[in-house]
Amino acid sequence: MSVSDKLFYWVFQNQPDWILQLQADLPADAGGYRFSAPVLKEREHRLDGLFLPPPQRPELPAVILEAQMAADPSFLRRLYAECGRWLQQEASLDHWRVVVICPHRNLNFGRPQAVAEFVRERVHWIELQPAADDPMAPPLLRALALLVQPEEQVAASSAAIRQQVAGTTDAHALSDVIAAIVIARFNGRSLEELCAMGGITLEDFTQSVAYREIFGQGRLEGRQEGRQEGRQEGELEMALRLLRRRCGQLSPKQEARLRALPLEQLETLAEALLDFEGPSDLEAWLARAA
């Protein structure tokens, strides 16, 4: 799972209904979406995200999320195929759409002719570059646009977003999103530089959920001492936190085995644990990894 995939997963796992900010045509009372990142069977493709409407609202569409941050001539055909596999697995759902978050839809995503009807009827494009210059865009979209803004504009844009949401219920959560994006994009810079870009004090930054949960304190500090050690510590801390959410408190034996895993296995675990439903799944994974 790439850094950007982890970022979008974290953003929407914590606030599934934020997808409504990016889909203005859905009704205002359409809250209650559930977010996951299911594996598609057969070729083991994983959707970047899936929002399922509440069971009592079957008229609302399920929303497939795909984040595509670079040109890829095979993207549109792959997206079409993945949606088809997902529909085969979800036979009970009738209403669905696809949301693609990208820098700009004019990137080379492949020839659209073969999938033109799918793209026209199902795909909703969320373009980050136009949103970066639009002060009327939803705050979440403006925050996500920090991923593609020129570095010299990030600090001013972060401050403008904070001012836009000051005093609202989303202020604290969006502050964490801004911190997460700054960490993801500029990981390796000093803490002072990251704080300046995010418009946040050093104390608030190191106490943010993004700093503690997405990449881990060791990841930022480790980059200054050694890039490989920082990556391993960051992957470990992220895996431990997510495992505690999905599997409950870990035993000392389990934690010791996890801390002994090499970086490659930690990265594999970070992807696999998204499907864990309890402690037995962790034990089965550790048995296979032994």
Backbone hydrogen bonds in HBPLUS format (Angstrom, degrees):
<---DONOR---> <-ACCEPTOR-->    atom                        ^
c    i                          cat <-CA-CA->   ^        H-A-AA   ^      H-
h    n   atom  resd res      DA  || num        DHA   H-A  angle D-A-AA Bond
n    s   type  num  typ     dist DA aas  dist angle  dist       angle   num
A0006-LYS N   A0002-SER O   2.96 MM   4  6.28 160.8  2.00 154.1 158.8     1
A0007-LEU N   A0003-VAL O   2.98 MM   4  6.23 153.1  2.05 146.1 154.0     2
A0008-PHE N   A0004-SER O   3.00 MM   4  6.28 168.9  2.01 156.9 157.2     3
A0009-TYR N   A0005-ASP O   2.89 MM   4  6.03 159.9  1.93 151.0 157.5     4
A0010-TRP N   A0006-LYS O   2.90 MM   4  6.06 163.0  1.93 148.9 153.1     5
A0011-VAL N   A0007-LEU O   2.95 MM   4  6.21 164.7  1.98 155.6 159.8     6
A0012-PHE N   A0008-PHE O   3.12 MM   4  6.26 174.2  2.13 153.6 154.2     7
A0013-GLN N   A0009-TYR O   2.82 MM   4  5.77 143.9  1.95 147.8 158.5     8
A0014-ASN N   A0010-TRP O   3.32 MM   4  6.30 160.2  2.36 145.9 148.7     9
A0015-GLN N   A0011-VAL O   3.32 MM   4  6.46 141.1  2.48 132.7 143.2    10
A0018-TRP N   A0015-GLN O   2.99 MM   3  5.63 164.5  2.01 122.6 127.4    11
A0019-ILE N   A0016-PRO O   3.23 MM   3  6.25 174.6  2.23 125.7 127.4    12
A0020-LEU N   A0017-ASP O   3.02 MM   3  5.66 158.0  2.07 115.2 121.0    13
A0021-GLN N   A0018-TRP O   2.93 MM   3  5.39 144.3  2.06 110.8 120.4    14
A0022-LEU N   A0019-ILE O   3.05 MM   3  5.32 140.6  2.22 102.0 113.1    15
A0023-GLN N   A0020-LEU O   3.22 MM   3  4.90 158.3  2.27  96.0 102.5    16
A0026-LEU N   A0023-GLN O   3.22 MM   3  5.99 166.9  2.24 122.3 125.9    17
A0030-ALA N   A0027-PRO O   3.13 MM   3  5.42 144.0  2.26 124.0 121.4    18
A0034-ARG N   A0052-LEU O   2.83 MM  18  5.12 156.9  1.88 144.6 152.0    19
A0052-LEU N   A0034-ARG O   2.79 MM  18  5.12 161.2  1.82 149.9 153.1    20
A0036-SER N   A0050-LEU O   2.94 MM  14  5.27 141.8  2.09 140.3 152.2    21
A0050-LEU N   A0036-SER O   2.75 MM  14  5.27 137.5  1.93 154.5 155.7    22
A0047-LEU N   A0038-PRO O   3.17 MM   9  5.96 158.2  2.22 171.4 167.1    23
A0040-LEU N   A0045-HIS O   2.46 MM   5  5.07 176.4  1.46 179.2 177.7    24
A0043-ARG N   A0041-LYS O   3.02 MM   2  5.87 121.4  2.38 111.0  95.1    25
A0065-LEU N   A0049-GLY O   2.81 MM  16  4.73 177.4  1.81 136.9 137.2    26
A0051-PHE N   A0063-VAL O   2.80 MM  12  4.96 166.5  1.81 149.7 154.5    27
A0063-VAL N   A0051-PHE O   2.90 MM  12  4.96 163.4  1.92 144.3 149.9    28
A0057-ARG N   A0054-PRO O   2.87 MM   3  5.49 165.8  1.89 127.8 130.6    29
A0060-LEU N   A0057-ARG O   3.11 MM   3  5.83 165.3  2.13 122.1 126.4    30
A0062-ALA N   A0095-HIS O   2.93 MM  33  6.26 165.1  1.95 137.6 134.6    31
A0097-ARG N   A0062-ALA O   2.96 MM  35  6.41 139.9  2.12 156.2 168.7    32
A0064-ILE N   A0097-ARG O   2.96 MM  33  6.30 170.4  1.97 154.0 156.1    33
A0099-VAL N   A0064-ILE O   2.75 MM  35  6.06 168.8  1.76 172.3 174.6    34
A0066-GLU N   A0099-VAL O   2.90 MM  33  6.27 157.6  1.95 164.4 165.8    35
A0101-ILE N   A0066-GLU O   2.86 MM  35  6.28 154.9  1.92 153.7 161.8    36
A0068-GLN N   A0101-ILE O   2.88 MM  33  6.18 155.1  1.95 161.4 169.7    37
A0072-ASP N   A0108-ASN O   2.80 MM  36  6.00 134.4  2.01 144.1 158.2    38
A0075-PHE N   A0072-ASP O   2.96 MM   3  5.37 170.8  1.97 124.4 126.8    39
A0078-ARG N   A0074-SER O   3.01 MM   4  6.08 159.2  2.05 155.2 162.0    40
A0079-LEU N   A0075-PHE O   2.79 MM   4  5.96 163.1  1.81 160.8 165.6    41
A0076-LEU N   A0109-PHE O   3.16 MM  33  5.91 174.5  2.16 163.6 162.1    42
A0080-TYR N   A0076-LEU O   3.00 MM   4  6.15 159.7  2.04 145.1 150.5    43
A0081-ALA N   A0077-ARG O   2.97 MM   4  6.20 158.8  2.01 147.0 152.6    44
A0082-GLU N   A0078-ARG O   2.85 MM   4  6.08 160.9  1.88 154.3 159.6    45
A0083-CYS N   A0079-LEU O   2.95 MM   4  6.12 159.1  2.00 150.2 155.7    46
A0084-GLY N   A0080-TYR O   3.06 MM   4  6.29 151.1  2.14 142.5 150.4    47
A0085-ARG N   A0081-ALA O   3.02 MM   4  6.37 153.9  2.09 148.8 155.2    48
A0086-TRP N   A0082-GLU O   2.93 MM   4  6.19 155.9  1.99 147.1 154.2    49
A0087-LEU N   A0083-CYS O   2.90 MM   4  6.13 159.8  1.94 150.3 155.3    50
A0088-GLN N   A0084-GLY O   3.10 MM   4  6.31 147.7  2.20 141.1 149.5    51
A0089-GLN N   A0085-ARG O   3.18 MM   4  6.49 141.5  2.33 140.7 150.2    52
A0089-GLN N   A0086-TRP O   3.00 MM   3  5.11 125.0  2.31  98.1 112.5    53
A0090-GLU N   A0086-TRP O   2.95 MM   4  6.19 138.3  2.13 147.2 159.7    54
A0093-LEU N   A0090-GLU O   3.27 MM   3  5.94 165.9  2.29 120.8 124.4    55
A0098-VAL N   A0122-ARG O   2.96 MM  24  5.79 168.7  1.98 147.8 144.2    56
A0124-HIS N   A0098-VAL O   2.72 MM  26  5.99 160.7  1.75 161.7 168.2    57
A0100-VAL N   A0124-HIS O   2.95 MM  24  6.25 161.8  1.99 156.7 162.1    58
A0126-ILE N   A0100-VAL O   2.81 MM  26  5.90 168.3  1.82 160.3 156.6    59
A0102-CYS N   A0126-ILE O   3.02 MM  24  6.32 163.3  2.05 161.4 163.1    60
A0128-LEU N   A0102-CYS O   2.89 MM  26  6.15 161.3  1.92 152.7 159.0    61
A0129-GLN N   A0103-PRO O   2.95 MM  26  5.31 166.4  1.97 139.5 143.3    62
A0107-LEU N   A0104-HIS O   3.21 MM   3  6.00 162.9  2.24 123.7 124.4    63
A0115-VAL N   A0112-PRO O   3.02 MM   3  5.45 137.7  2.20 113.3 125.3    64
A0116-ALA N   A0113-GLN O   3.42 MM   3  4.98 168.8  2.44 104.0 102.5    65
A0119-VAL N   A0115-VAL O   2.97 MM   4  6.23 166.6  1.99 161.4 165.2    66
A0120-ARG N   A0116-ALA O   2.88 MM   4  5.99 162.4  1.91 151.9 157.1    67
A0121-GLU N   A0117-GLU O   2.88 MM   4  5.86 161.5  1.91 149.8 154.7    68
A0122-ARG N   A0118-PHE O   2.84 MM   4  5.48 156.2  1.90 146.7 153.1    69
A0132-ALA N   A0128-LEU O   3.00 MM   4  6.21 138.6  2.18 150.0 160.7    70
A0132-ALA N   A0129-GLN O   3.24 MM   3  5.24 131.6  2.48  96.7 108.9    71
A0133-ASP N   A0130-PRO O   3.25 MM   3  5.72 148.0  2.35 108.3 116.1    72
A0134-ASP N   A0131-ALA O   3.08 MM   3  4.94 168.3  2.10 107.7 110.3    73
A0137-ALA N   A0134-ASP O   3.11 MM   3  5.51 168.8  2.12 116.8 120.1    74
A0141-LEU N   A0138-PRO O   2.99 MM   3  5.33 114.9  2.43 107.5 122.7    75
A0142-ARG N   A0138-PRO O   3.01 MM   4  6.34 159.1  2.05 158.3 165.0    76
A0143-ALA N   A0139-PRO O   2.88 MM   4  6.12 149.8  1.97 148.0 156.6    77
A0144-LEU N   A0140-LEU O   2.92 MM   4  6.24 160.7  1.96 152.9 157.6    78
A0145-ALA N   A0141-LEU O   2.95 MM   4  6.14 141.4  2.10 141.6 152.5    79
A0146-LEU N   A0143-ALA O   3.03 MM   3  5.51 158.6  2.07 110.9 117.7    80
A0147-LEU N   A0144-LEU O   3.07 MM   3  5.90 167.3  2.09 121.0 125.0    81
A0148-VAL N   A0145-ALA O   3.04 MM   3  5.67 157.9  2.09 117.3 122.5    82
A0153-GLN N   A0150-PRO O   2.90 MM   3  5.56 161.1  1.94 123.1 129.4    83
A0154-VAL N   A0151-GLU O   3.21 MM   3  5.41 157.1  2.27 108.5 115.2    84
A0157-SER N   A0153-GLN O   3.02 MM   4  6.14 162.7  2.05 156.3 161.8    85
A0158-SER N   A0154-VAL O   2.86 MM   4  5.99 159.3  1.90 153.4 159.1    86
A0159-ALA N   A0155-ALA O   3.10 MM   4  6.33 158.8  2.14 147.3 152.4    87
A0160-ALA N   A0156-ALA O   3.01 MM   4  6.26 152.6  2.08 144.9 152.6    88
A0161-ILE N   A0157-SER O   2.97 MM   4  6.21 155.8  2.03 152.1 157.8    89
A0162-ARG N   A0158-SER O   3.03 MM   4  6.27 162.2  2.06 149.7 154.5    90
A0163-GLN N   A0159-ALA O   3.00 MM   4  6.23 153.5  2.08 145.1 152.3    91
A0164-GLN N   A0160-ALA O   2.96 MM   4  6.17 148.8  2.06 141.5 150.1    92
A0165-VAL N   A0161-ILE O   3.13 MM   4  6.44 146.7  2.25 151.0 158.0    93
A0166-ALA N   A0162-ARG O   3.00 MM   4  5.87 111.6  2.48 138.3 153.7    94
A0168-THR N   A0165-VAL O   2.96 MM   3  5.48 159.9  2.00 144.8 143.4    95
A0171-ALA N   A0168-THR O   3.28 MM   3  5.44 166.2  2.30 107.5 111.7    96
A0174-LEU N   A0170-ASP O   2.87 MM   4  5.93 166.6  1.89 163.9 167.4    97
A0175-SER N   A0171-ALA O   3.02 MM   4  6.14 143.0  2.16 140.3 150.5    98
A0176-ASP N   A0172-HIS O   3.17 MM   4  6.53 147.0  2.28 144.6 152.4    99
A0176-ASP N   A0173-ALA O   3.13 MM   3  5.17 121.0  2.49  94.4 108.3   100
A0177-VAL N   A0173-ALA O   3.04 MM   4  6.43 145.8  2.16 140.9 151.0   101
A0178-ILE N   A0174-LEU O   2.92 MM   4  6.19 161.2  1.96 151.0 154.5   102
A0179-ALA N   A0175-SER O   3.05 MM   4  6.30 160.5  2.08 143.8 149.3   103
A0180-ALA N   A0176-ASP O   2.84 MM   4  6.03 155.9  1.89 147.1 154.0   104
A0181-ILE N   A0177-VAL O   2.95 MM   4  6.21 157.9  2.00 153.0 158.0   105
A0182-VAL N   A0178-ILE O   3.00 MM   4  6.22 163.0  2.03 153.3 157.8   106
A0183-ILE N   A0179-ALA O   2.96 MM   4  6.15 160.7  1.99 150.6 155.9   107
A0184-ALA N   A0180-ALA O   2.87 MM   4  6.05 164.1  1.89 149.0 153.8   108
A0185-ARG N   A0181-ILE O   2.87 MM   4  5.94 162.7  1.90 151.1 155.7   109
A0186-PHE N   A0182-VAL O   2.90 MM   4  5.72 158.9  1.95 144.9 151.3   110
A0189-ARG N   A0186-PHE O   3.01 MM   3  5.94 156.6  2.06 151.8 153.3   111
A0194-LEU N   A0190-SER O   3.07 MM   4  6.42 161.7  2.10 153.3 158.3   112
A0195-CYS N   A0191-LEU O   2.88 MM   4  6.07 159.0  1.92 151.2 156.7   113
A0196-ALA N   A0192-GLU O   3.04 MM   4  6.25 156.5  2.10 144.4 150.6   114
A0197-MET N   A0193-GLU O   3.00 MM   4  6.28 159.0  2.05 151.5 156.8   115
A0198-GLY N   A0194-LEU O   2.98 MM   4  6.17 156.6  2.04 148.9 155.2   116
A0199-GLY N   A0195-CYS O   2.85 MM   4  5.81 116.7  2.26 140.1 155.4   117
A0200-ILE N   A0195-CYS O   3.07 MM   5  5.09 165.0  2.09 140.7 145.3   118
A0199-GLY N   A0196-ALA O   3.33 MM   3  5.07 146.7  2.45  92.0 101.5   119
A0205-PHE N   A0201-THR O   2.85 MM   4  5.99 156.5  1.91 152.0 159.4   120
A0206-THR N   A0202-LEU O   3.04 MM   4  6.22 168.4  2.06 153.9 155.3   121
A0207-GLN N   A0203-GLU O   3.17 MM   4  6.29 128.8  2.44 137.5 150.5   122
A0207-GLN N   A0204-ASP O   3.26 MM   3  5.11 135.6  2.47  91.6 103.9   123
A0208-SER N   A0205-PHE O   3.13 MM   3  5.21 158.7  2.18 103.8 110.5   124
A0212-ARG N   A0208-SER O   3.16 MM   4  6.43 160.5  2.20 150.3 155.4   125
A0213-GLU N   A0209-VAL O   2.76 MM   4  5.67 159.9  1.80 158.4 163.2   126
A0214-ILE N   A0210-ALA O   3.16 MM   4  5.31 152.4  2.24 127.6 136.0   127
A0219-ARG N   A0216-GLY O   3.02 MM   3  5.43 137.6  2.21 105.6 117.0   128
A0221-GLU N   A0217-GLN O   3.16 MM   4  6.41 175.7  2.16 164.6 164.2   129
A0222-GLY N   A0218-GLY O   2.65 MM   4  5.29 144.6  1.77 133.5 145.2   130
A0223-ARG N   A0219-ARG O   3.23 MM   4  6.23 140.0  2.40 133.5 140.8   131
A0224-GLN N   A0221-GLU O   3.06 MM   3  5.48 139.6  2.23 106.2 116.8   132
A0225-GLU N   A0222-GLY O   3.02 MM   3  5.02 130.7  2.27  96.9 110.4   133
A0226-GLY N   A0222-GLY O   2.59 MM   4  5.58 149.9  1.67 158.9 167.8   134
A0230-GLY N   A0226-GLY O   3.07 MM   4  6.26 161.3  2.11 157.5 163.3   135
A0231-ARG N   A0227-ARG O   3.00 MM   4  6.23 160.1  2.04 152.4 157.2   136
A0232-GLN N   A0228-GLN O   3.02 MM   4  6.28 165.7  2.04 153.5 156.9   137
A0233-GLU N   A0229-GLU O   2.99 MM   4  6.16 166.5  2.01 152.4 155.9   138
A0234-GLY N   A0230-GLY O   2.93 MM   4  6.04 160.0  1.97 149.3 155.3   139
A0235-GLU N   A0231-ARG O   2.92 MM   4  6.13 164.4  1.95 155.1 158.6   140
A0236-LEU N   A0232-GLN O   2.95 MM   4  6.11 159.0  1.99 148.2 154.4   141
A0237-GLU N   A0233-GLU O   2.93 MM   4  6.13 169.7  1.94 154.1 156.2   142
A0238-MET N   A0234-GLY O   3.02 MM   4  6.15 163.9  2.05 150.0 154.7   143
A0239-ALA N   A0235-GLU O   2.94 MM   4  6.05 160.2  1.98 146.1 152.0   144
A0240-LEU N   A0236-LEU O   2.88 MM   4  6.11 162.6  1.91 156.3 160.9   145
A0241-ARG N   A0237-GLU O   3.07 MM   4  6.23 162.7  2.10 148.3 152.5   146
A0242-LEU N   A0238-MET O   3.04 MM   4  6.23 167.3  2.05 153.4 156.8   147
A0243-LEU N   A0239-ALA O   2.85 MM   4  5.92 155.6  1.91 149.1 156.6   148
A0244-ARG N   A0240-LEU O   3.00 MM   4  6.17 152.6  2.08 144.5 151.1   149
A0245-ARG N   A0241-ARG O   3.24 MM   4  6.53 142.4  2.39 138.7 148.2   150
A0246-ARG N   A0242-LEU O   3.03 MM   4  6.31 152.7  2.11 146.9 154.2   151
A0247-CYS N   A0243-LEU O   2.65 MM   4  5.47 159.2  1.69 155.2 160.4   152
A0248-GLY N   A0244-ARG O   3.12 MM   4  4.61 132.6  2.36 112.3 117.7   153
A0255-GLU N   A0251-SER O   2.94 MM   4  6.23 168.0  1.96 162.7 165.6   154
A0256-ALA N   A0252-PRO O   2.95 MM   4  6.05 153.7  2.02 142.3 149.6   155
A0257-ARG N   A0253-LYS O   3.01 MM   4  6.26 156.5  2.07 147.3 153.3   156
A0258-LEU N   A0254-GLN O   2.93 MM   4  6.21 154.5  2.00 150.3 157.8   157
A0259-ARG N   A0255-GLU O   2.94 MM   4  6.14 155.2  2.00 147.6 154.0   158
A0260-ALA N   A0256-ALA O   3.18 MM   4  6.36 128.7  2.46 136.9 149.2   159
A0260-ALA N   A0257-ARG O   3.26 MM   3  5.19 137.8  2.45  93.0 104.5   160
A0261-LEU N   A0258-LEU O   3.15 MM   3  5.38 161.8  2.19 107.3 113.0   161
A0266-LEU N   A0262-PRO O   3.04 MM   4  6.34 153.1  2.11 152.2 160.8   162
A0267-GLU N   A0263-LEU O   2.95 MM   4  6.23 154.7  2.01 156.5 162.5   163
A0268-THR N   A0264-GLU O   3.11 MM   4  6.40 150.4  2.20 139.8 148.0   164
A0269-LEU N   A0265-GLN O   2.83 MM   4  6.05 155.8  1.89 147.9 154.5   165
A0270-ALA N   A0266-LEU O   2.91 MM   4  6.14 151.4  1.99 144.9 152.4   166
A0271-GLU N   A0268-THR O   3.24 MM   3  5.45 133.1  2.48  99.5 110.8   167
A0272-ALA N   A0268-THR O   3.01 MM   4  6.28 165.2  2.03 150.6 155.2   168
A0273-LEU N   A0269-LEU O   2.86 MM   4  5.82 166.8  1.88 161.9 162.1   169
A0274-LEU N   A0271-GLU O   3.39 MM   3  5.93 158.2  2.45 110.6 116.6   170
A0275-ASP N   A0272-ALA O   3.06 MM   3  6.00 169.2  2.07 127.4 130.5   171
A0276-PHE N   A0273-LEU O   3.07 MM   3  4.93 156.6  2.12 100.4 107.8   172
A0281-ASP N   A0278-GLY O   3.11 MM   3  5.73 138.1  2.29 115.8 125.2   173
A0283-GLU N   A0279-PRO O   3.02 MM   4  6.35 162.8  2.05 156.2 160.8   174
A0284-ALA N   A0280-SER O   2.97 MM   4  6.14 156.8  2.02 145.1 151.2   175
A0285-TRP N   A0281-ASP O   3.01 MM   4  6.21 153.8  2.08 142.7 149.8   176
A0286-LEU N   A0282-LEU O   2.91 MM   4  6.15 164.5  1.94 156.7 160.4   177
A0287-ALA N   A0283-GLU O   2.97 MM   4  6.14 150.3  2.06 144.3 152.3   178
A0288-ARG N   A0284-ALA O   3.13 MM   4  6.38 152.4  2.21 143.3 149.9   179
A0289-ALA N   A0285-TRP O   2.94 MM   4  6.18 142.2  2.09 144.3 155.8   180
A0290-ALA N   A0286-LEU O   3.06 MM   4  6.12 123.3  2.39 139.4 151.4   181
